Amino acid sequence: FNCRLTVAIPITLLVSIGLLLNIVLWRIISIQKDLIESSFKRHVISLIAANIGEMTSSEEKFALCLGFNITLVCTTIPISFFHVEYPDWLLITLSTPNSFFYQVILYANFAIAFDRFLMFVLQKIHHCLTGIKHYILIILPWLVAGWNVGHSTFIGCYKRFNPFLLRFQYGCSNCPFFLDLNTYLAIYLPVVIFVLYLSIFASIVRKKFSLGSEILLQNRDFTFVLQFFIITMIQLAGNLLFYVDFSNEKIVESLIRLSASTLTTYSNPIVMFAFQQRIRRSFLQWGKRFWLFDKDLIGLRPTRLGRKSTTNV
């Protein structure tokens, strides 16, 4: 029992913080609509939805019934703390959305990197990525993840939570393809994302030098690339910790894997709070009232600013 608590207590704390950060970020950008530009807000809301689920955006009309952290709450906490014995079909049912949302987060980060790559490097193409075309880019990660999880489940490659090892795992007896595919995507897709942001940074540096201006941390474009570079590194670290064995102790390895799973849900809100002054101020001021009342956020709307924020992120 003590070994199970070694996993249950930290994961409960990490999941609770992850839910709080994502829900608060969603409420802030939903109420204070001028904080970030609309096309990027769609990406942010897509990531938040994958992290916590049950989100409905008045702009995006995305209504989701379950999210990544919610599946951790339904599996890890009851089994670890209370020794709840789920039947195998329920373990599969609860774990399948976990795999789905985990992949959505990965693919959505790639979609953001690709969108920003077009914006900075291939601007003529990006100008064509408007209206329904941009919504397709937002929805595509959900469709790809849905096909991956749905088809693999259909052919018998089940995702289930192991109540003895306290970890999510694949049960693929005759379909190693999806296990290998997901492992390669989890490790190498963040590398591709890194290359895209590196290309963006190189493009910015080239333009700055050609104009004779300096690269400063306060520069909007440079800061923009920096924050998503941080997100990519967090994503890669989380994926490596999840897919690569780092310990021979089963409980320690389970703790590492579950912690890595929750780590990816932290990246989006942490970077937004760290780099966006208005979002950070709203978070801290609203936190004085324990993030309970929306009217506190309405009171934080800027009233004496000369213009709306043009920040890309």
C-alpha positions in Angstrom: 0.0 0.0 0.0 2.8 2.4 0.8 4.4 1.8 -2.6 1.1 2.7 -4.2 0.9 5.9 -2.2 4.3 6.7 -3.6 2.7 7.0 -7.0 -0.8 8.2 -6.0 0.1 11.2 -3.9 2.5 12.9 -6.4 0.3 12.1 -9.4 -2.8 13.5 -7.6 -0.9 16.7 -6.9 0.5 17.0 -10.4 -2.9 16.3 -12.0 -4.7 18.8 -9.8 -2.2 21.6 -10.6 -2.4 20.7 -14.3 -6.2 21.0 -14.3 -6.1 24.3 -12.4 -3.5 25.9 -14.7 -5.3 24.8 -17.9 -8.8 25.7 -16.7 -7.7 29.2 -15.5 -5.9 29.9 -18.7 -9.0 28.9 -20.7 -11.2 31.2 -18.6 -8.7 34.1 -19.0 -8.5 34.0 -22.8 -12.2 33.3 -23.1 -13.2 36.4 -21.1 -10.4 38.7 -22.1 -10.7 38.1 -25.8 -8.2 40.7 -26.9 -5.2 39.0 -25.2 -4.0 37.0 -28.2 -4.8 37.1 -31.9 -7.7 34.9 -33.0 -5.9 32.4 -35.2 -3.4 31.5 -32.5 -6.2 31.4 -29.9 -7.7 28.5 -31.8 -4.5 26.5 -31.3 -4.3 27.4 -27.6 -7.9 26.3 -27.0 -7.3 23.1 -28.9 -4.4 22.3 -26.6 -6.4 23.2 -23.5 -9.3 21.1 -24.6 -6.9 18.1 -25.1 -5.4 18.7 -21.7 -8.6 18.9 -19.6 -11.6 18.2 -21.8 -15.2 19.4 -21.3 -14.4 22.7 -22.9 -16.8 24.8 -25.0 -15.5 27.8 -26.8 -17.9 30.5 -28.0 -15.5 31.1 -31.0 -14.5 27.6 -31.8 -17.7 25.6 -30.9 -15.5 22.7 -29.7 -17.4 20.7 -27.1 -15.4 17.8 -25.6 -16.6 15.3 -23.1 -13.3 14.0 -21.7 -9.7 15.1 -21.5 -6.3 13.8 -20.7 -6.1 14.8 -17.1 -9.7 13.6 -16.5 -8.7 10.0 -17.5 -5.8 10.1 -15.0 -8.3 11.1 -12.3 -10.7 8.3 -13.2 -7.9 5.6 -13.2 -4.8 6.4 -11.2 -6.5 7.9 -8.1 -9.2 5.4 -7.4 -7.0 2.4 -8.0 -4.0 3.7 -6.1 -5.8 5.1 -3.1 -8.8 2.9 -2.7 -7.8 -0.3 -4.4 -10.8 -0.1 -6.7 -10.9 -3.2 -8.9 -12.1 -2.2 -12.4 -13.0 -4.9 -14.9 -10.7 -5.2 -17.9 -13.3 -3.7 -20.3 -13.5 -0.6 -18.1 -9.7 -0.3 -17.8 -9.6 -0.3 -21.6 -12.6 2.2 -21.9 -11.0 4.7 -19.5 -7.5 4.3 -20.9 -8.4 4.8 -24.6 -9.2 8.5 -24.2 -5.9 8.9 -22.4 -4.0 7.7 -25.5 -6.2 9.8 -27.8 -5.7 13.1 -25.9 -2.0 12.4 -25.4 -1.6 12.1 -29.2 -3.8 15.2 -29.8 -1.4 17.2 -27.7 1.6 16.0 -29.7 0.0 16.6 -33.1 -1.5 20.0 -32.0 2.0 21.2 -31.1 3.2 20.1 -34.5 0.3 21.9 -36.1 1.2 25.1 -34.2 4.8 24.8 -35.3 3.8 24.2 -38.9 1.4 27.2 -38.8 4.1 29.5 -37.4 6.6 28.2 -39.9 4.3 29.2 -42.7 3.7 32.6 -41.1 7.4 33.4 -40.7 9.1 31.6 -43.6 6.4 31.0 -46.3 4.2 34.0 -45.8 2.5 33.8 -49.2 1.2 30.3 -48.4 0.2 31.4 -44.9 -1.9 34.2 -46.3 -4.0 31.6 -48.1 -4.4 29.7 -44.8 -7.6 31.5 -43.7 -11.1 30.8 -42.9 -12.1 27.1 -43.2 -8.6 26.1 -44.2 -7.2 27.3 -40.9 -10.0 25.4 -39.0 -9.0 22.3 -40.9 -5.4 22.7 -39.6 -6.8 23.0 -36.1 -9.1 19.9 -36.4 -6.5 17.8 -38.2 -4.6 16.7 -35.1 -7.9 15.4 -33.6 -8.8 13.5 -36.8 -5.3 11.9 -37.0 -5.3 10.9 -33.4 -8.9 9.6 -33.7 -7.9 7.4 -36.6 -4.8 6.1 -34.9 -6.5 5.2 -31.7 -9.8 4.0 -33.3 -8.1 1.8 -35.9 -5.6 0.3 -33.5 -8.4 -0.5 -31.0 -10.5 -2.0 -33.8 -7.8 -4.5 -34.7 -7.2 -5.4 -31.1 -4.3 -3.1 -30.0 -5.9 -2.1 -26.7 -4.8 0.6 -24.3 -5.3 -0.2 -20.7 -4.3 1.0 -17.3 -2.3 -1.7 -15.5 -3.6 -1.7 -11.9 -0.6 -3.7 -10.6 2.2 -1.6 -12.2 0.1 1.6 -12.0 0.9 2.7 -15.6 -0.8 3.0 -19.0 0.4 0.5 -21.5 -0.5 -1.1 -24.9 -1.7 -4.7 -25.1 -0.7 -5.5 -28.7 -0.3 -9.2 -29.3 -0.6 -9.2 -33.1 -0.2 -5.6 -34.1 3.3 -4.2 -33.2 3.0 -1.6 -35.9 1.0 0.9 -33.9 3.3 0.5 -30.8 6.4 1.2 -32.9 4.6 4.0 -34.8 3.5 5.8 -31.6 7.0 5.4 -30.1 8.7 6.9 -33.2 6.2 9.7 -33.4 6.5 10.6 -29.7 10.3 10.8 -30.0 10.9 12.1 -33.5 8.0 14.5 -34.1 9.2 16.9 -31.3 12.6 16.8 -33.2 10.8 17.9 -36.4 9.0 20.6 -34.4 12.4 21.7 -33.1 13.7 21.9 -36.7 10.7 24.0 -37.7 11.3 26.5 -34.9 15.0 26.6 -35.6 14.1 27.5 -39.2 11.9 30.2 -37.9 14.6 31.6 -35.7 17.1 31.5 -38.6 14.6 33.4 -40.7 14.1 36.1 -38.0 17.9 36.5 -37.5 18.4 36.9 -41.2 15.7 39.5 -41.5 17.0 41.4 -38.5 20.6 41.5 -39.7 19.4 42.6 -43.2 17.5 45.5 -41.5 20.4 46.2 -39.2 18.4 45.7 -36.0 19.5 43.7 -32.9 17.9 40.6 -31.5 16.6 41.3 -28.0 14.7 39.0 -25.6 12.0 41.6 -25.5 11.6 41.4 -29.3 8.1 40.0 -30.0 9.2 37.6 -32.7 12.2 36.2 -30.9 10.2 35.8 -27.7 7.5 34.0 -29.6 10.0 31.4 -31.0 11.6 31.1 -27.6 8.4 30.1 -25.7 7.5 27.5 -28.3 11.0 26.1 -28.2 10.5 25.6 -24.5 7.1 23.9 -25.1 8.8 21.6 -27.6 11.6 20.7 -25.2 9.0 19.9 -22.4 7.1 17.7 -24.9 10.2 15.8 -25.9 11.3 15.3 -22.3 7.9 14.1 -21.3 7.8 11.6 -24.3 11.3 10.3 -23.6 10.5 9.7 -19.9 7.2 8.0 -20.9 8.6 5.6 -23.6 12.1 5.0 -22.3 12.8 2.9 -19.2 15.0 4.8 -16.7 14.7 2.5 -13.7 14.5 -1.1 -12.8 12.2 -0.4 -9.9 8.6 -0.9 -11.1 7.0 1.7 -8.8 9.7 4.3 -9.6 9.3 3.7 -13.3 5.5 4.0 -13.0 5.9 7.3 -11.1 8.3 8.6 -13.8 5.9 7.6 -16.7 2.8 9.1 -15.1 4.7 12.2 -14.1 5.9 12.5 -17.7 2.4 12.2 -18.9 1.2 15.1 -16.8 4.3 17.1 -17.7 3.1 17.7 -21.3 -0.1 19.3 -20.0 1.9 21.9 -18.1 3.9 23.4 -21.0 1.2 25.5 -22.6 -0.1 27.4 -19.5 3.3 27.8 -17.9 4.8 29.4 -21.0 1.7 31.6 -21.5 1.9 32.8 -17.8 5.7 33.3 -18.0 5.8 35.3 -21.2 2.5 37.1 -21.4 2.4 39.9 -18.9 -1.4 40.6 -19.1 -2.2 36.9 -18.8 0.2 36.6 -15.8 -1.3 39.6 -14.1 -4.8 38.3 -14.6 -3.7 34.9 -13.2 -2.2 36.5 -10.1 -5.0 39.0 -9.4 -7.7 36.4 -9.9 -5.7 34.0 -7.7 -6.4 36.2 -4.8 -10.0 35.1 -5.0 -8.9 31.5 -5.6 -9.9 31.7 -9.3 -13.6 31.3 -8.5 -15.6 34.3 -9.8 -15.6 35.3 -13.5 -16.5 38.9 -12.6 -13.0 39.3 -11.1 -11.6 38.6 -14.6 -14.0 41.1 -16.2 -12.8 43.7 -13.8 -9.2 43.1 -14.9 -10.0 44.0 -18.6 -7.8 46.9 -19.7 -9.8 50.2 -19.9 -7.1 52.8 -20.6 -5.1 51.1 -23.3 -4.7 53.0 -26.5 -5.0 49.9 -28.7 -5.6 46.2 -28.5 -2.7 43.9 -28.0 -1.1 42.7 -31.2 1.0 40.0 -29.5 1.1 36.9 -31.6 1.1 34.6 -28.5 
